[in-house]
Amino acid sequence: MTSSNTQPAPVSPYLVLGSAIVLPASGHVILGVPVRGLQFLFFMVILAWVTAKIAPPDASFIGRHAGGFLIYALSILDAYKLARIRHAQWVHTATQGSDNSQSGITPHT
């Protein structure tokens, strides 16, 4: 008697990447970790404000808010990394399940 524990496929890492680029923290929301996304948004706003206060008046918009853009870039990378890890784990468990069923090996439960 074998039990097949098939989990649904995780969200596509490219969908998470695209949504994180378009709207900050949305990639984390899609992944189911909205608190992490809110933390990134909080630090994005705080560091953008701090660098706006420190930057010289003749700096460009991006230069004045460089801290916020840094956190924005890190949040995109973080959301994509989490999505890629979840997808790789799903592929690994799906592959392990098919290998065990073909070889006649049943996992211990």
Backbone as a ProteinNet text record, in pm:
[ID]
protein_1_A
[PRIMARY]
MTSSNTQPAPVSPYLVLGSAIVLPASGHVILGVPVRGLQFLFFMVILAWVTAKIAPPDASFIGRHAGGFLIYALSILDAYKLARIRHAQWVHTATQGSDNSQSGITPHT
[TERTIARY]
84	0	88.7	79	159.1	67.6	118.4	41.1	109	32.5	90.4	50.9	148.1	126.1	166.8	77.9	110	67.4	161.5	134.4	111.8	26.8	8	136.1	150.1	269.9	274.4	392.3	402.6	388.3	375.4	363.3	492	477.1	592.5	687.5	816.7	912.8	914	885.3	883.8	762.9	650.9	534.3	564.2	629.6	667.9	766.4	863.1	961.4	893	804.8	735.2	649.5	576.9	491.8	573.9	687.3	773.2	836.3	863.5	918.6	812.9	691.3	584.9	535.5	512.9	458.5	537.4	608.7	688.7	604.7	657.9	599.8	491.7	449.9	345.9	398.3	525.8	584	577.7	602.9	594.8	450.2	356.8	216	172.5	214.7	180.6	239	357.1	420.7	360	276	212.1	288.3	380.2	455	438.3	315.9	292.9	364.5	389.5	459.3	601.4	665	800.5	797.9	696	681.3	658.6	578.6	555.1	682.1	764.3	891.2	980.9	985.9	1063.5	1007.4	873.9	814.1	847.4	842.2	872.6	1014.9	1111.1	1249.6	1276.6	1201.3	1215.3	1178.2	1067.3	1021.6	1117.1	1157.3	1246.3	1380.1	1441.8	1572.2	1561.2	1451.2	1431.6	1421.3	1351.3	1337.1	1472.6	1547.7	1678	1772.9	1779.5	1871.3	1823.4	1693.6	1642.9	1686.7	1695.5	1739.4	1890.1	1965.4	2111.4	2166.6	2099.6	2151.1	2159.9	2254.2	2264.8	2144.3	2111.7	1992.4	2000.1	2118.9	2129.2	2133.7	2113.9	2113.9	1986	1994.8	1877.1	1776.7	1658.8	1555.2	1604.9	1669.4	1720.6	1832.6	1915.4	2021.4	1967.9	1860.3	1801.4	1731.7	1684.9	1611.2	1683.1	1814.4	1894.3	1873.8	1855.1	1833.6	1706.1	1601.1	1475.5	1487.6	1559.8	1579	1664.7	1758.6	1839.6	1752.1	1667.1	1579.8	1479.3	1434.2	1343.1	1409.9	1535	1607.8	1628.2	1659.6	1677.8	1547.3	1434.5	1306	1270	1305.2	1281.3	1364.1	1491.3	1578.1	1531.1	1484.8	1440.2	1314.5	1218.9	1096.4	1126.8	1210.7	1246.7	1321.9	1411.7	1487.9	1395.3	1299.9	1205.3	1122.4	1079.1	999.6	1081.8	1208	1294.3	1320.9	1341.4	1365.3	1242.4	1124.7	1001.7	978.8	1005.9	987.9	1087.4	1212.6	1313.7	1279.2	1228.8	1188.5	1071.9	977.6	863.4	907.9	998.9	1049.6	1125	1202.3	1279.6	1187.5	1083.7	992.4	913.1	877.9	806.5	896.6	1023.3	1118.7	1146.4	1160.7	1184.9	1068	945.7	827.9	819.3	852.4	846.8	960.5	1077.6	1189.5	1158.4	1097.7	1065.3	957.2	859.3	751.4	800.6	899.1	950.5	1043.2	1113.6	1209.3	1148.9	1023.7	960.3	992.2	1061.9	1098.2	983.5	940.8	834.8	896.6	861.3	917	858.1	938.2	891.4	802.7	687.8	596.7	577.4
-117.3	0	123.9	201.8	323.3	443.3	544.2	668.5	774.3	835.9	942.1	1075.8	1146.3	1277.4	1382.9	1411.2	1510.5	1647.6	1736.1	1873.6	1955.6	2056.9	2140.8	2217.3	2249	2320.8	2459.6	2502.9	2638.3	2743.9	2866.8	2978.8	2989.7	3024.1	3037.2	3145.5	3114.6	3215.7	3340.1	3322.7	3437.8	3527.9	3469.3	3549.6	3631.1	3567.3	3637.1	3749.2	3721.5	3822.5	3941.5	3914.6	4022.7	4106.3	4040.9	4117.1	4197	4142.1	4214.7	4336.8	4327.6	4443.2	4551.7	4511.3	4608.3	4675.3	4595.3	4648.4	4592	4676	4625.8	4547.6	4439.1	4348.8	4258.4	4276.5	4189.1	4048.5	4035.1	3902.4	3822.1	3888.3	3820.6	3785.1	3870.8	3842.3	3719.7	3710.7	3594.8	3466.9	3477.1	3360.2	3321.9	3408.3	3377.5	3426.3	3519.4	3577	3730.1	3778.1	3922.2	4003.6	3945.5	4020.1	4053.2	3960.3	3986	4098.9	4099.3	4206.6	4341	4342.6	4467.9	4517.4	4425.7	4465.8	4532.1	4475.3	4537.8	4676.1	4688.3	4818.8	4921.1	4879.5	4969.7	5022.9	4932.9	4976.6	5054.5	5024	5099.1	5245.6	5267.4	5404.4	5475	5407	5468.9	5508	5416.9	5449.1	5552.1	5552	5656.3	5792.5	5798.6	5924.4	5970.2	5874.9	5909.6	5961.6	5893.5	5939.5	6069.9	6094	6222.3	6336.9	6310.1	6413.3	6435.2	6331.8	6340.9	6389.2	6354.4	6382.4	6532.3	6572.4	6714.7	6758.3	6885.3	6932.4	6917.5	6914.7	6903.1	6758.3	6661	6519.8	6486.8	6385.2	6343.4	6274.6	6244.6	6177.6	6043	5967.2	5836	5851.9	5952	5977.8	6018.8	6097	6139.6	6024.6	5924.8	5814.3	5681.1	5683.8	5564.9	5452.3	5485.5	5382.1	5303.2	5372.8	5305.1	5216.8	5264.7	5184	5060.9	5073.2	4958.1	4849.6	4887.9	4790.4	4733.7	4817.1	4770.4	4660.7	4682	4581.5	4453.8	4468	4350.8	4273.8	4344.5	4275.7	4196.9	4250	4176.5	4048.3	4059.8	3942.7	3840.2	3888.1	3798.3	3721.4	3790.3	3723.2	3619.3	3654.4	3560.2	3440.2	3465.2	3356	3259.1	3312.7	3226.3	3143.6	3206.1	3134.1	3024.7	3054.3	2953.9	2835.8	2864	2756.9	2668.3	2729.2	2650	2566.3	2622.5	2548.3	2433	2456.3	2349.9	2237.9	2273.3	2171.3	2088.8	2155.1	2084.4	1987.7	2033.5	1947	1829.3	1853.8	1747.2	1641.8	1684.5	1586.7	1512.8	1579	1511.2	1408.2	1441.1	1348.2	1231.1	1258.9	1152.6	1055.6	1108.2	1022.3	931.7	983.2	899.3	798.3	833.7	739.2	623	652.1	547.6	455.4	510.2	425.6	336.2	381.4	300.4	189.7	214.9	116.6	18.1	39.6	-49.5	-19	89.8	128.9	212.3	173	252.2	329.7	456.2	535.6	491.7	503.8	472.2	584.7	546.8	648.8	630.3
0	0	0	-102.5	-110.7	-100.5	-36.6	-24.7	-109.9	-196.9	-279.5	-220.8	-172	-111.5	-213.1	-306.4	-409.3	-361	-361.4	-322.4	-448	-440	-559.3	-591.6	-717.2	-761.8	-698.3	-655.9	-599	-707.7	-665.9	-758.6	-840.2	-966.7	-1054.7	-1003.4	-996.1	-951	-1040.2	-1168.2	-1258.6	-1233.4	-1194	-1156.3	-1030.8	-934.8	-811.6	-842.9	-929.5	-967.8	-1034.5	-1127.7	-1197.6	-1105.3	-1016	-924.9	-824.6	-781.3	-687.3	-753	-883	-953.2	-969.1	-1005.2	-1031.3	-902.8	-799	-674.1	-556.9	-483.1	-370.8	-270.6	-222.5	-122.7	-178.6	-302.6	-356.3	-380.8	-410.8	-427.2	-298.7	-187.1	-58.2	-24.6	-61.7	-35.9	-115.5	-241.5	-324.3	-264.7	-205.8	-145.2	-10.9	43.7	171.1	292.6	273.8	386	383.8	406.2	395.3	502.8	618.4	724.1	679.5	612.2	560.6	458.1	372.3	275.2	342.1	448.1	521.7	589.2	635.7	696	592	473.6	367	333.4	325.4	296.3	404	529.2	640.4	629.5	610	601.6	473.6	368.7	244.5	266.7	332.6	359.2	455.4	560.4	660.2	597.1	523.5	465.2	353	280.5	179.2	246.7	358.4	432	487.8	543.9	602.3	495	381.5	277.9	213.8	215.3	163.5	254.2	383.8	478.1	473.3	441.4	441.8	307.6	199.1	64.4	37.9	-45	-80.4	-164.5	-161	-232.5	-384.7	-441.5	-586.4	-635.7	-547	-586.1	-663.5	-747.2	-824.1	-731.3	-786	-707.1	-656.5	-744	-703.4	-600.7	-617.3	-520.8	-384.4	-384.5	-256.8	-184.3	-257.9	-196.5	-216.5	-221	-251.2	-149.7	-25.1	76.7	50.8	12.7	-19.1	-141.7	-244	-364	-336	-243.4	-205.2	-142.7	-49.2	15.9	-84.4	-177.2	-282.4	-365.5	-403.9	-481.1	-399.3	-271.9	-186.3	-168.2	-161.7	-145.7	-271.8	-388.3	-513.6	-513.5	-479.4	-475.8	-372.4	-258	-152.4	-194.3	-252.3	-295.1	-402.7	-497.8	-604.4	-548.3	-453.3	-392.7	-320	-242.9	-172.5	-271	-379.2	-479	-546.5	-578.8	-642.1	-547.8	-419.7	-322.8	-310.8	-299.6	-288.4	-414.3	-528.8	-653.2	-662.1	-624.1	-627.6	-529.4	-411.3	-314.5	-367.6	-434.7	-491.1	-600.4	-686.5	-792.9	-732.4	-629.6	-565	-503.7	-432.2	-371.3	-478	-587.2	-694.6	-761.1	-776.9	-837	-743.8	-617.3	-520.2	-516	-522.1	-518.8	-639.4	-757.1	-877.3	-880	-827.3	-822.8	-729.8	-613.9	-517.9	-572.1	-643.6	-693.8	-806.2	-883.6	-993.9	-943.4	-836.1	-788.9	-689.8	-650.8	-555.8	-411.5	-385.4	-249.1	-192.2	-75.6	-10.6	104	119	228.5	362.6	467	601.1	650.3	705.2	761.1	906.5
[MASK]
+++++++++++++++++++++++++++++++++++++++++++++++++++++++++++++++++++++++++++++++++++++++++++++++++++++++++++++

